[in-house]
Amino acid sequence: MAEKPVKPKVNAEQPPNTEGQNGEANEEIYFFHPIQIADEGAEVLSEEQIEKSRVEVEQKLQELLKTISEETLQLSEFLMEESNLVQELYTSLKQILKKLNVSFNVPPKNLPLKRQVKKVILNEECHLIIVHEKGEVNSASLSEYPPEIVMAVLLAIMPELAKVVMLYRKKISTRVNFFAKVKRELKNVAKAIVGGKEVEKSSEEKQTMDVVKEAVTEEDGESSQG
């Protein structure tokens, strides 16, 4: 019995090969047109809407630029004032440290420094000395450092400075009390040796001279104002 020829099965899901016949059509299918960015159902803006949108954007931009300009002006004023205040603080602090002849060790962890630091010292000349881990030493007046470092140093030393001032006040108080006691004793001795009248006379002469000096000072002040 003769076999019937078998026809090859055609896959219905596989599109027929049209290469060579309509290659241009296939390329056109996969070609992306910019006009296809918007959905087919999207609303196309009119010329008036585009102009309105442009005006709104320009207004917002102008408001932002105005705000930036105002903030920049205030920032410039604050930076100038900060610089002047830091310089005045440095001058006053230098006078205090020099008078008290005191220096402070500042904990490195309290300072906003990028490099690793071994030791930080604020000496009596109000110079901040920074000793780095590798032995490098930087030294400059406190006012030459950034404001952030100046602020950190002040916050670190203020408690210790308050203690130093208190101790100095006690020292002066003790000295004043000593002078007051000695003055009273010497005055009593002077009365006993010289005589009460002579001592009182000297005291009255001193008071008179003080009054004359005050009067002369007032006259000089009035003449200079006139």
Summary of the structure (lengths in Angstrom):
residues: 226
radius of gyration: 45.3
end to end distance: 149.2
largest distance: 170.3
contacts: 443
relative contact order: 0.05
helix: 65%
strand: 8%
